[in-house]
Amino acid sequence: MHKTIALLNAKGVAVIVLEYRTLQRTPAQIAQSTVPRPPVARPAEFPKMEIRNANANPAPDDPALNKVLHLAVTDGQAALRLVRSKAAQWHIDPDRVGMFGTSAGGGVAFGTMMAGEEGAMPDFIISNFGPALQDITVPQHAPPLFLMTEAWHGPVTDGLVDLFQMWIGQRKPAELHVFDVPNFSMTPDLWGQRLINWMVERGLLRRTPE
């Protein structure tokens, strides 16, 4: 995350980090889920699942997960409203406020978009292997999407491919990059320069003089 923030800051992009609400875990559960993989371990593999309406939620009927997704989306909406309310003070263009979601953060970004609340819609979405976690329909004023993921990230990859196809099927702006690299190994070295160019092309960044 630090490399991504440094890349964006260097190009004049203000970055506000959102710490949204998540499911509560015990210390033992957290320790178990964050154990580093052995260097010689086989690449992580993910079970196949059917993707409908770009929804890559592995447990779409789990009440606890649905509740926490709603809470996280509420946090995303509050963040967008706060940034726009402070735009003049923080020297931010209120019409160029987007969301950058990594992993589950992508689900929060797409959920915030789908909520469609006035003043709390992202002007663009960047997803770093972060799929939608709910059924998606293409909004009338769909924000531009910049999507990147790894080729073998299972439902994450399938969900983002489906999302991309939905956008271009409605002639909405979207760009998808799928890298043939090990899961969780993508860095801005792979996609950073193309992201900056895309932001310039979309009018989200001013082109710097040569």
N, C-alpha and C positions, 0 to 999 in steps of 0.2 A: 504493500500500500504506500509506503514512504516513497518509493521510486516513481509511482504513478503521480502522487501529489507533487513531487519535485518537478516532474515533466510538465504538468499542467501549470504550476506556478511560474515556471520559467517562460511560459508563453503568455502570461498575463491573465490566467484563469484563476479566479478565487475558488478555493475548495473549502467547503464546510462539511465536516464529518458528522454523520447522523448515527447515534447509538440508539437503535430502535429496540423495542421490547422483544424478548425471545422467551421460549419455554424455560422454566427454571429447572436446573439440574443440580444433583448433589455433587459435592467435591469428587467423590469416587467416580461418578459418571463422566464428569469433565476430564478427569485424569485418564480414564480408559479411552475416551474418544480423541484425545490429543497425543497419544503415544506415537512418537516418530516411527515411520516405517523403516524396517531394516534396509540397509543399502542394497542388499542382494534380493530383496523381495520382488515378486512378480508384479507387473503393473496392475493397478487397481482395476477391477472389472465390475460392471454395474449390470443388474438384471434388466432384461428387456421389458418394456411396458408399452402399452398402446397409448399414443398421443392423440388426444382429441382437442380441437380448438386451442392448440399450443400449450395445453395444460400438462406440465411435467411434474405435478405434485405426486410424490410416491405414496401418499396416504390421504387422498382427497376427501375421504369420509371421516377423518379423525376430528372430533369436535374440539379437542384441545389445540390442534394445529390450526384449525380454521379460526378459532378465537384469537390466537396469538398473531395470525396473519392480519386479522382485522385491526388489532392493536398496533401492529407495526405500520400498517398503512396509515392509521390515524397519526402516528408519529411522523411519517413522511409528509402528510398534508400539513401538519403544524410546522415542519421545517421549511417547506416551500413558502408558506404564508409569512413566516418570520423573516426569511431572507428578502422577500419582496417588500416587506414593511420597513426593513433596514437598508433598502437598496441605495438610497441617497447617502446615508451615513457611511455605508461600507463601500461606496463607489462601485456598485454592481448594477448592470443593466437589468431591470426587472423583466424585460422581454426575452432575456437569454439565460434563463435559469433552468438547468436540466438536472437529471439524476444519473449517477454512475453507480450501478449495482454489481457487486461481485457475489457469485454463488446465490445464497438465499436473498441477498440484497437486490438481485435482479427481480425476484418475485415481489419484493416490496415496491420497487420502482414501477413494475407493470400493474400491481394492485392499486397504487396511487393514481396511475393513469386511468384505470378502469373505474375508479370511484367518481371521477369526473367532476369534482367539486370546484366551483368558481374560485379562482385565486390559488388553487392547489393542484394545478395541472402542470407537469413538467413540459418545458418547451422542447426538450429532446431527451432521449434515453440512450445511455451507453451501458451495455451489458457485457461483463467479463465472466463467461460461463455461468450466467445467472438467468435461468429460465423463468417463465411465468409459472405461478403456483395456483392458478385458477383458470377457468375458461375465459378466453379472450375473444372479443369482437373488435373489429377495426373501427376506432372512433371516427366521426366525420372529420374532425380536425386532428388527425393522427399525428403525433410528434415524430420527427425523423428518428430512425433507429440505427445505431452502430453496434453490431453484435460480433463477439468473438468467442471461440470455444475450441476445445481439442476434439480431434476426430473420433476418439474412442471414449467419450464421456457419457455414453449410454443415453438415457432419457434427457439429460441436459442438452446434448447435441441435437437429438431428434426434436426436442421442444423448440429450440432456437431456429432450426431449419424450418419447422412448421410456421413459426411466427414470421420469419422472413417471407415465406411464400404467401402468407395471408396479406402482408403489407404490399408486396409487389403485385399481387393479384388485384388489389384495389388501387393500383397506381400511386401508392404512398411511398415516400422516400425511405429506403432501408439498404443497409450494406452489411454483408455477412462474411466473416473470415473464419475458416475452419483449419486449424493447424495440426499437422501430423506430428505431434510431440506428446510426451508422457503427460498424463493427467496432472493438473495442479502445477505444471512447470512453466506456464506462459508468463512472460514478463514484458514490460514496455519495450524491451529491445526488439520483440517480434512485431508488435502492433502499434507502438507509440507514434512513429512518424506518420503512418497512414491515418491514425486518428486525428492528429493535428491538421493534416491536409484536408480531411473530411470536414472538420469544424470550420476551416477557412472557406471551403467550397459551399457549405451550407449557410454562410454568413454569420456563424456563431463566434468566429474569431476574425480579427482584422489581419490581412496579409502583411507580414513584416517586410520592410524594404530589403532588397538584395544587398 
